[in-house]
Amino acid sequence: MKNNIYIFSNSILSKKDNSLSLETLPDSESVNEADIYEDESEGVILPAQKTDGNGNVKHIPAESIEAIYTFGEVRFNTQFFKCVSNYKIPVNIFNYYGNYVGSFMPADKQGSGKIQILQYEAYLNSYKRLTIARSIIDAAIKNILVNLKSYFYSGAQLEDYINKISAILEQVRFVDSVDELLGHEGMTRNIYYESWNAILKQETDFSKRIKQPPIGMINSLISFGNSMLYAVCLTEIFRTLLNPFIGFIHETGDNKHPLVYDISEIFKPVIVDKVIFRCINLNIISVDDFEVTSKGFYLKEKPRKKFVEEFEQRLKTVIHHKRLNRRISYRSLIRMECYNLINYLNGKIKSYEPFRAG
């Protein structure tokens, strides 16, 4: 099985034979990761690695890498990009504060113009676009309700929030425009976030979503977690040959990745939100783990590694998929969701039914 590689140290990435070479630069902070490879000489989460003998250079077989995520100052050379391109390894780049900067997606030698034409046609067909958008929002809201009900059954006072969101869900099937759908999604999120103080076991000042900049511990975790999920969704979209610039809920043409945001709506509740609840309720992360700057609240480096570790473990978590009647990881579910959309676009299935938890 291929693995995601997360690099937190100031490093130089290059190519050596059929491996990627990671050279750690001075002043990187030590690592203390549980259940994943531990090495105090550098800040990198690896499943396995080879050294050059002095502990400063690691060699990672290229065929073992699913995707690379870098944080902080990382240098690349041309041979590195040739290598990741040959092995079709996406590179997702974040800055020191965990803000998403961009991605390198290898040029695809088997790109499907047919799939992209089908995407354009569905986007331009108002009925088909609305059908896809409604299905995504319906699944996203149902996944939110699954979260709330699981904590309600554990004793949290969430009945009013569940009833309000259930009422919005009933209205979704009657909505006749994408803009209205976005409005219903926004109302759902506002109510959902209001409920979090009944779920979280640490005292927080969280009451509403504030993005730019993120204010407070929970807003910071949501922003960082969502950025991580966007990068994962972009990677999986790349694997399936869909065009990330053509979405159905979020508008095309704003120089971002509308389809990434669309797909991520389905998985935010079951991946990002679940990781946040776990980190807060098990005291893996607390308010002392943040630094406050003029740009907002941001996780310090060591707590950020802890969050990424929990995020990666969530992606690897295997669940039973009722419709497929088999076990599958969340990461594989995201890729399967992309193929599910492709099958609908090319007429192999009559209706598009996104993943619904529970």
C-alpha positions, 0 to 999 in steps of 0.5 A: 500500500502506498503512503502519504508523506508529510514533511515539517522540517526545513528540507531539500527534496531531490532524486536519487536513482528511483528514490526521493532524497530528503535532506534535513536542513539545520534548525528543524524542530524534533519530532515526537510522533506516536505509532508512526516512525519517530526520529528526533533529527527531523520533522517528517512523518514516514512509514519507513525510510533509509538513511545515508548513515549520518541521519541527515539524508533519507531515501524514500522509494518513489513507488511507495509514495501516494502523495507528498505534503510539505510544511515550512521551507522546502526546496525542490530541484528539477530532477525531483519534479521529473521523478514525481511526475514519472511516478504520478506523485502529487505534491501539496504545499502548505506554508509554516502556518498550515495555509494551503499554498498550491499543488504540483500535479504531474502531467497526465499522459492518459488524460481523458478529454471525454470525461472533461467534455461530459463535465462541461456538458453537465455544468452547462445543463441547468437541470443536470447541474442542479441534480448533482448539486442537490445530491451532494448537499443532501449527502453533506447534510445527512453526514452532519446529522449522523455526527450530531445523532451519534453524540446525541445518543451519547448524552449531548443536548443536541435535539433542537439542532437535529430537528432544525437541520432535519427541517432544512434537509426536507426542503432541499429536495424542493429547491430549484436553483444552485444558489438556493442550495448554497443558502440551505447549506450555509444555514445548516452549517451555522446551526451545526457550528452552534451545536459544537459547544455541546459536543466539545469537552474543552471550554471554547469561545466558538460560536460561529465560523470565522475564516479570514483570518481564523479567530480562536482555536476551533476556527483555526482547526476547521481552516487547517483541517479543511485545507488538508481535505482539499489537498486530499480531494484534489489528489484523488480528482487528479487520479481519476482524470476529472477536471478540478476546475469544473464544479457543480455547486461552487462556481467555475472561474474563480481561479480555484478548484470548484470540484474540490470544494464540492467533493469535500462537502461530503467528507468534511463531517466524517473526516475533518470534524471527527478529527477535531472532536477527537483532538479536543475531547481527548486533550490531544490539542488545547488552547495552549497549542496555538500562537496568535498573530496579526493573521489569526490563530495558528497551530504551533509546529508540534501540535500541527504534527499531532493533528496531521497524524490524527488526520492521516489515521482518519483517512486510513480508517476502514468502515463498512460501506452498506451500499457496497457491502464491503470494507473501505478506507475513507481515503479510498471512499474519496476516490470512489466518489470521483469514479461514482460521479464519472459513472453518472456523467457517462451514463453507466448509472442512472442516479448519482448517490454520494457517500452517506455515513451511517 
